[in-house]
Amino acid sequence: MKILIAYDGSDCAEAALDDLQRAGLPRKAEALVVSVAEAWMLPPPSAYEIVVQAREVHVPADLKRVYAQHSPALTEAQVLAKSAADRLRANFPEWKVSAFGTLGSPASELVAKADEWLPDLIVVGSHGRSTFGRLVLGSVSQRVLTESQGSVRIARGRVEEPDAPVRIVIGIDGSPASETAVRAVASRSWPPKSEVLVVAVSDPLTPTLIGRVIPMVGRAVDESNRADSAWLHQILSNAEQELQTTDLKVSKELREGEPKRVLVDVAEEWRADSIFMGSVGFSNRLERFVLGSVSAAVAARAHCSVEVTRVLKAPGDTKNE
């Protein structure tokens, strides 16, 4: 398994490192820690620096890159990445861990590195802090979640007892992406006595005022709602059956309402450590900028970690949209 971990030294980034111990990750894995210094905060070069560094370039456009390579900000990013990598090696002795520091827009650099390295999972803290210490309200984590091709874990919370049982909520809707979320949980190594609650959310049809006074319309709506309910019960049973091959204690629940709100409420009521859910992957870059999905809304609102698993689509495949 290949895991890319974003780290900026903030409390949320520290929490993300701690959260990995509660993510059921394999004993052996390859991890890459990436720290990004914001390039727009670099001080302007002096005249001497411009003359000296101009000798290293062939075209003027390269001068900015050469200056950045010599900047203290890049050194700081490299030091941050190395310190996080050292922590990971201590927590996961059998992992192969490397560190990478760079300059630029944090979200853009993380997505670009993920496109290049092709990790199975990207891990980011729920928030980061800017150079001035101001809380960035999820801008980096939300962009990584929205624009990354693969699975993303938005990590929250510190771990007091790493070996304590874990409580997991899986949101399913019968799609291939949600089946991937079930498989991801089933394939992980969880502490003894860990529990999983599989949740499907029904949003029943309601006839209009005219529809309520026309018996045929009312019957059609009732039949549709019953069929949907039966189908959701079936996919819950299928997920339960797959998870029962693990050591997890499995339960299931069908609820009514708006999925993005229901899943957050269930996770809070159940005191879950994490929510797993699926999201369709991207066949081209334009699709990355579609906002407002259920997974993004849950990741923004949940009190716990949220892992969004993705099925990458082949070009031209629209059946999962």
C-alpha positions in Angstrom: 0.0 0.0 0.0 1.3 3.5 -0.9 0.3 6.4 1.4 0.9 10.0 0.7 0.8 12.1 3.9 0.5 15.9 3.9 2.3 17.6 6.8 2.6 21.3 7.6 3.5 21.2 11.3 0.1 22.4 12.5 -1.9 20.8 15.3 -4.2 19.3 12.7 -1.2 17.8 10.8 0.0 16.3 14.1 -3.4 14.9 14.7 -3.4 13.3 11.2 -0.2 11.5 12.1 -1.7 10.2 15.3 -4.9 9.2 13.5 -3.0 6.8 11.2 -2.7 4.5 14.2 -6.5 4.2 14.2 -6.9 3.7 10.5 -6.3 0.0 10.3 -3.4 0.4 8.0 -1.1 -2.5 7.1 2.0 -3.5 9.0 4.0 -3.0 5.9 3.5 0.0 3.6 5.3 2.7 1.6 4.7 6.2 2.9 5.7 9.6 1.5 5.5 12.7 3.7 5.0 15.9 1.7 5.5 19.4 3.2 4.8 22.5 1.0 6.0 26.0 1.8 3.8 28.7 0.3 5.9 30.2 -2.5 4.0 33.6 -2.4 5.5 34.3 1.0 9.1 34.2 -0.3 11.0 37.6 0.2 12.2 39.2 -3.0 15.8 38.4 -4.0 18.5 41.0 -3.6 20.3 42.4 -6.6 23.4 40.3 -5.7 21.3 37.1 -5.5 19.8 37.9 -8.9 23.2 38.2 -10.5 24.6 35.1 -8.8 21.6 32.9 -9.5 21.2 34.1 -13.1 24.4 32.3 -13.8 22.6 29.0 -13.1 19.8 29.5 -15.6 19.5 29.4 -19.4 16.2 31.3 -19.7 14.8 34.1 -17.5 11.8 31.9 -16.5 14.1 29.6 -14.6 15.4 32.3 -12.3 12.4 32.1 -10.0 12.8 28.3 -9.6 16.5 28.6 -8.8 15.9 31.3 -6.2 13.2 29.2 -4.6 15.6 26.3 -4.3 17.9 28.4 -2.2 15.2 29.9 0.0 14.9 29.2 3.7 11.3 28.3 3.2 12.2 25.3 1.2 14.7 24.2 3.8 12.0 24.6 6.5 9.6 22.4 4.4 12.2 19.7 4.0 12.9 19.8 7.8 9.2 19.5 8.5 8.8 16.6 6.2 11.8 14.8 7.7 10.6 15.3 11.3 7.2 13.8 10.4 8.9 10.9 8.5 10.9 10.2 11.7 7.7 10.0 13.7 6.1 7.6 11.3 9.1 5.3 11.4 8.8 5.2 15.2 5.0 4.4 15.0 5.3 2.0 12.0 8.8 0.4 12.2 8.2 -1.8 9.1 7.0 1.0 6.8 9.3 2.4 4.1 9.1 6.1 4.8 10.5 9.0 2.7 10.2 12.8 2.9 9.7 15.5 0.3 9.7 19.2 0.8 8.7 21.7 -2.0 7.4 25.2 -2.7 4.1 26.4 -4.2 0.4 26.3 -3.5 0.0 23.5 -0.9 -3.2 22.0 -2.5 -1.9 22.1 -6.0 1.5 20.7 -5.1 -0.1 17.8 -3.1 -2.5 16.9 -6.0 0.4 17.1 -8.5 2.6 14.9 -6.3 -0.3 12.4 -5.9 -0.8 12.3 -9.7 2.9 11.6 -10.1 3.4 9.1 -7.3 -0.1 7.4 -7.5 -0.7 6.6 -3.9 -3.5 4.2 -2.7 -4.4 6.8 0.0 -3.8 10.5 0.6 -3.9 11.7 4.3 -4.5 15.3 5.2 -5.4 17.1 8.4 -8.8 18.7 8.5 -7.3 22.2 8.6 -4.0 23.9 8.2 -2.5 27.2 9.2 -1.2 30.0 7.0 2.1 31.6 7.6 0.4 34.2 9.8 -1.0 31.5 12.0 -4.6 32.1 10.8 -6.8 29.0 10.6 -7.4 28.1 7.0 -10.9 26.8 7.1 -10.3 23.5 5.3 -9.2 25.1 2.0 -6.3 22.8 1.5 -8.0 19.6 2.7 -11.1 20.3 0.7 -9.2 21.0 -2.5 -7.2 17.8 -2.1 -10.4 15.8 -1.5 -12.1 17.4 -4.5 -9.3 17.3 -7.0 -7.4 14.1 -6.1 -8.0 11.1 -8.3 -7.6 8.5 -5.5 -8.9 7.8 -2.0 -8.4 10.6 0.6 -8.6 10.5 4.4 -9.4 13.8 6.2 -7.9 13.1 9.6 -9.1 14.5 12.9 -8.5 14.0 16.6 -5.6 12.8 18.8 -5.2 9.3 20.0 -5.0 8.7 23.7 -5.1 4.8 23.5 -3.8 3.6 20.2 -4.8 -0.1 20.8 -8.4 0.7 22.0 -11.3 -0.6 19.9 -12.2 1.5 16.9 -15.8 2.5 16.0 -16.4 2.9 12.2 -19.4 4.1 10.3 -19.7 3.1 6.6 -22.1 5.1 4.4 -23.4 3.0 1.5 -25.7 3.6 -1.4 -25.3 0.6 -3.6 -22.8 2.2 -5.9 -19.5 0.6 -6.9 -17.8 3.4 -5.0 -19.6 2.5 -1.7 -18.8 -1.1 -2.3 -15.1 0.0 -2.4 -15.6 1.6 1.0 -16.9 -1.6 2.5 -13.9 -3.5 0.9 -11.5 -1.0 2.3 -12.7 -1.5 5.8 -12.8 -5.3 5.4 -9.2 -5.4 4.2 -7.7 -3.4 7.1 -6.3 -4.6 10.4 -8.3 -3.3 13.3 -7.7 -3.6 17.0 -9.7 -6.3 18.8 -13.3 -5.6 19.6 -13.6 -2.9 17.0 -17.1 -2.2 15.7 -18.6 -1.1 12.4 -22.0 0.3 11.7 -23.2 0.2 8.1 -25.7 3.0 7.3 -27.9 3.4 4.2 -30.0 6.5 3.9 -33.5 6.6 2.3 -34.9 9.8 1.0 -38.6 8.8 0.3 -40.6 10.4 -2.4 -43.5 12.6 -1.2 -46.4 13.3 -3.6 -47.4 16.9 -4.3 -50.8 18.3 -3.1 -52.4 17.3 -6.4 -50.7 13.9 -6.2 -52.2 13.2 -2.8 -55.7 13.5 -4.0 -55.2 11.3 -7.1 -55.1 7.7 -5.8 -53.1 6.3 -8.7 -50.3 8.8 -8.0 -50.3 8.0 -4.3 -50.1 4.3 -5.0 -47.2 4.7 -7.4 -45.2 6.8 -4.9 -45.9 4.2 -2.1 -44.7 1.4 -4.4 -41.6 3.3 -5.4 -40.7 4.0 -1.7 -41.3 0.3 -0.7 -39.1 -0.8 -3.6 -36.3 1.6 -2.6 -36.5 0.5 1.0 -36.3 -3.2 0.1 -33.3 -2.5 -2.1 -31.5 -0.6 0.6 -32.2 -3.4 3.1 -30.6 -5.8 0.6 -27.5 -3.8 0.1 -27.1 -3.4 3.9 -27.4 -7.2 4.2 -24.8 -7.6 1.4 -22.3 -5.3 3.2 -23.0 -7.0 6.5 -22.2 -10.4 5.0 -18.9 -9.2 3.5 -17.8 -7.6 6.8 -18.7 -10.6 8.8 -15.7 -12.4 7.3 -13.6 -10.0 9.5 -13.1 -9.8 13.3 -15.2 -6.6 13.4 -18.5 -6.5 15.3 -21.0 -5.6 12.6 -24.4 -3.9 12.8 -26.5 -2.1 10.2 -29.1 0.6 10.1 -31.5 2.2 7.6 -32.3 5.9 8.2 -34.4 8.5 6.4 -33.2 12.0 5.5 -30.6 13.8 3.7 -27.5 11.6 3.4 -24.9 14.3 4.1 -26.6 15.3 7.3 -27.7 11.8 8.5 -24.2 10.3 8.2 -22.7 13.1 10.3 -25.4 12.8 12.9 -25.1 9.0 13.1 -21.3 9.2 13.5 -21.7 11.8 16.3 -24.4 9.8 18.1 -22.4 6.6 17.8 -19.1 8.3 18.9 -17.4 7.0 15.7 -13.7 7.3 15.2 -14.1 7.5 11.4 -16.6 7.5 8.5 -15.9 5.6 5.3 -17.8 6.4 2.2 -17.3 6.2 -1.6 -17.1 8.7 -4.3 -16.8 8.2 -8.1 -13.3 8.9 -9.4 -12.4 11.1 -12.3 -11.8 10.3 -16.0 -10.5 13.8 -16.8 -9.3 16.9 -15.0 -12.4 19.0 -15.7 -14.4 16.6 -13.5 -12.2 17.4 -10.5 -13.8 20.9 -10.1 -17.3 19.6 -9.5 -18.1 20.6 -5.9 -20.9 19.9 -3.5 -20.8 16.1 -3.4 -22.1 14.2 -0.3 -18.6 13.0 0.5 -17.2 16.5 0.5 -20.1 17.8 2.7 -19.6 15.0 5.2 -15.8 15.5 5.3 -16.4 19.2 6.0 -18.9 18.7 8.8 -18.0 15.5 10.6 -16.4 15.6 14.1 -14.3 12.5 13.3 -12.0 11.4 10.5 -13.5 10.8 7.1 -12.1 8.5 4.5 -13.4 8.8 0.9 -12.7 5.9 -1.3 -12.8 6.2 -5.0 -13.4 4.1 -8.1 -11.5 5.5 -11.0 -13.6 5.8 -14.1 -12.4 4.9 -17.6 -12.7 7.7 -20.2 -16.3 7.9 -21.4 -17.8 5.9 -18.5 -20.8 7.7 -17.2 -22.8 4.8 -15.6 -21.7 5.8 -12.0 -22.5 9.5 -12.3 
